[in-house]
Amino acid sequence: MTKSLVFGLLSFFLCSATYALDQLPGNKFFLITQLAPPSNQLDLLELQEHDLSPPHPAEKYNREHHFGTWIDFSDEPSCLTTRGLVLARDTTAPIEVYPNDSCYVSKGQWHDPYTNQEFVDAKEVQVDHVVPLKEAYIAGAYKWPWKKRCAYFNFIGNDYHLIPVDGPTNAKKSDKGPDR
């Protein structure tokens, strides 16, 4: 929302029509807009306050509703979901799958960068979205179509978006970003 105020009569020799004056706390800044052509006379300036707060999603965040869940890539030769593919990618030992369900990883060896611990049981490991989904949603992913959000949730195009970590530590991290 823009509030316009007549700031007053000031003497300026202005070269262009708009100048940023100052940024204030709370993502607001003031912009001076020249209302009269530059001259050696007093010019009437308008001070406008602009709110730079990001827009907020209309819907309250719900992880599964807004991003879906782990998927099985149809072009992937195994039946592993994204979680299994991340565990297979990041293990330092050969993975083992459950004898009665080869679509789920049971063992491997993973290093947790948060705790500096090693894990061999896949049940102890969670796959963390380093940039939490809630943070992405609030920052603008809410504008994306559902398929794009699901693709973001399951993105394995690099080794730093999804990482295997200690389950309790990941739960404690919750929706805090890498900067916190």
C-alpha positions as CSV (number, residue, x, y, z in Angstrom):
1,M,0.0,0.0,0.0
2,T,1.4,3.4,-0.9
3,K,0.7,6.4,1.3
4,S,1.3,9.8,-0.3
5,L,2.2,12.8,1.7
6,V,3.1,16.3,0.6
7,F,6.6,16.6,2.2
8,G,7.0,20.3,1.8
9,L,8.7,22.9,-0.3
10,L,12.4,22.2,-0.7
11,S,15.1,23.7,-2.8
12,F,16.8,21.0,-4.9
13,F,18.4,21.0,-8.3
14,L,17.2,17.6,-9.5
15,C,18.5,15.7,-12.5
16,S,15.9,13.0,-12.7
17,A,12.4,12.5,-11.6
18,T,12.8,9.9,-8.8
19,Y,15.3,9.4,-6.0
20,A,15.4,6.8,-3.2
21,L,15.8,8.6,0.0
22,D,16.2,6.1,2.8
23,Q,15.4,2.6,3.8
24,L,13.6,2.3,7.2
25,P,13.2,-0.7,9.5
26,G,10.4,-3.1,8.6
27,N,11.1,-3.4,4.8
28,K,9.9,0.2,4.1
29,F,11.7,2.9,2.3
30,F,10.8,6.4,1.2
31,L,10.9,7.6,-2.4
32,I,11.1,11.2,-3.3
33,T,9.2,12.0,-6.6
34,Q,9.6,15.3,-8.2
35,L,6.3,16.9,-9.1
36,A,7.6,20.0,-10.9
37,P,10.3,20.3,-13.5
38,P,13.8,21.1,-12.1
39,S,14.5,24.8,-11.7
40,N,16.3,27.2,-9.5
41,Q,13.1,27.7,-7.6
42,L,11.6,25.8,-4.8
43,D,10.2,22.5,-6.1
44,L,7.3,20.6,-4.7
45,L,8.3,17.1,-3.8
46,E,6.1,14.2,-2.9
47,L,7.2,11.7,-0.3
48,Q,5.8,8.2,-0.8
49,E,6.2,5.3,1.6
50,H,6.5,1.9,0.0
51,D,6.1,-1.4,1.9
52,L,8.6,-3.9,0.6
53,S,7.2,-6.8,2.7
54,P,6.8,-9.9,0.5
55,P,3.3,-10.9,-0.3
56,H,1.9,-13.7,1.9
57,P,0.3,-16.9,0.6
58,A,-3.5,-17.0,0.9
59,E,-3.4,-20.6,2.2
60,K,-1.7,-21.6,5.5
61,Y,1.3,-23.9,4.8
62,N,0.7,-27.6,4.7
63,R,3.7,-29.6,3.6
64,E,2.0,-32.7,2.1
65,H,-0.9,-30.6,0.5
66,H,1.5,-28.1,-1.0
67,F,4.5,-30.2,-2.0
68,G,3.3,-33.8,-2.1
69,T,5.7,-36.6,-1.0
70,W,8.6,-38.7,-2.1
71,I,8.0,-40.0,-5.7
72,D,9.3,-42.9,-7.7
73,F,10.8,-41.5,-10.9
74,S,9.4,-43.4,-13.9
75,D,12.7,-43.0,-15.8
76,E,14.7,-44.4,-12.9
77,P,15.4,-48.2,-13.3
78,S,14.9,-49.0,-9.6
79,C,11.7,-48.6,-7.6
80,L,13.3,-46.4,-5.1
81,T,11.6,-43.1,-4.2
82,T,13.5,-39.9,-4.0
83,R,14.4,-40.7,-0.4
84,G,15.9,-44.0,-1.4
85,L,17.8,-42.4,-4.3
86,V,19.3,-39.8,-1.9
87,L,20.3,-42.5,0.5
88,A,21.9,-44.5,-2.4
89,R,23.6,-41.4,-3.7
90,D,25.1,-40.3,-0.4
91,T,26.1,-43.6,1.1
92,T,29.8,-44.4,1.6
93,A,29.1,-48.2,1.6
94,P,26.9,-50.3,-0.6
95,I,23.2,-50.0,0.2
96,E,21.1,-52.9,1.4
97,V,17.3,-53.1,0.8
98,Y,14.7,-55.0,2.7
99,P,14.5,-58.6,1.6
100,N,10.7,-58.5,1.3
101,D,10.6,-55.0,-0.3
102,S,13.5,-54.0,-2.5
103,C,12.0,-50.5,-3.0
104,Y,13.2,-49.4,0.5
105,V,16.8,-48.9,1.7
106,S,17.5,-50.6,5.0
107,K,21.3,-50.2,5.4
108,G,24.2,-48.1,4.1
109,Q,26.6,-45.6,5.7
110,W,25.8,-41.9,5.9
111,H,27.5,-39.0,7.5
112,D,25.4,-36.3,9.1
113,P,27.0,-32.9,8.6
114,Y,24.8,-31.4,11.4
115,T,26.0,-33.7,14.1
116,N,29.2,-35.2,12.5
117,Q,27.8,-38.7,13.3
118,E,27.8,-41.8,11.1
119,F,24.7,-43.9,10.6
120,V,24.2,-47.4,9.1
121,D,20.5,-47.9,9.7
122,A,18.3,-46.1,7.3
123,K,15.5,-45.9,9.9
124,E,17.8,-43.5,11.9
125,V,18.2,-41.2,9.0
126,Q,15.9,-38.5,7.6
127,V,16.4,-36.7,4.3
128,D,16.5,-33.0,5.0
129,H,15.5,-30.2,2.6
130,V,18.4,-27.8,3.5
131,V,16.1,-24.9,2.5
132,P,13.0,-25.9,4.3
133,L,9.8,-26.3,2.2
134,K,7.9,-23.9,4.4
135,E,10.6,-21.2,3.9
136,A,10.4,-21.9,0.1
137,Y,6.6,-21.8,0.2
138,I,6.4,-18.4,2.0
139,A,9.2,-17.0,-0.1
140,G,7.2,-17.5,-3.3
141,A,6.8,-21.2,-4.1
142,Y,3.1,-20.7,-3.1
143,K,2.8,-19.0,-6.6
144,W,4.1,-22.1,-8.4
145,P,1.8,-24.8,-9.9
146,W,1.5,-27.9,-7.7
147,K,3.7,-30.0,-10.2
148,K,6.5,-27.5,-9.8
149,R,6.3,-27.6,-6.0
150,C,6.4,-31.4,-6.1
151,A,9.4,-31.3,-8.4
152,Y,11.2,-29.0,-6.0
153,F,10.3,-31.3,-3.1
154,N,11.9,-34.2,-5.0
155,F,14.8,-32.4,-6.7
156,I,18.0,-34.5,-6.8
157,G,19.9,-32.5,-9.4
158,N,22.6,-31.6,-6.9
159,D,23.9,-33.1,-3.7
160,Y,23.1,-30.2,-1.4
161,H,19.3,-29.7,-1.7
162,L,18.4,-33.0,-0.1
163,I,20.9,-34.5,2.4
164,P,20.6,-37.5,4.8
165,V,20.8,-36.4,8.4
166,D,20.1,-37.7,12.0
167,G,16.3,-37.9,12.4
168,P,15.9,-36.2,15.8
169,T,18.3,-33.4,14.8
170,N,16.3,-32.8,11.6
171,A,13.1,-32.7,13.6
172,K,14.7,-30.1,15.9
173,K,15.8,-28.1,12.9
174,S,12.2,-28.2,11.7
175,D,11.5,-25.3,9.3
176,K,14.6,-23.3,10.1
177,G,16.8,-22.4,7.1
178,P,20.5,-22.9,6.7
179,D,21.1,-19.4,8.0
180,R,19.7,-20.3,11.5
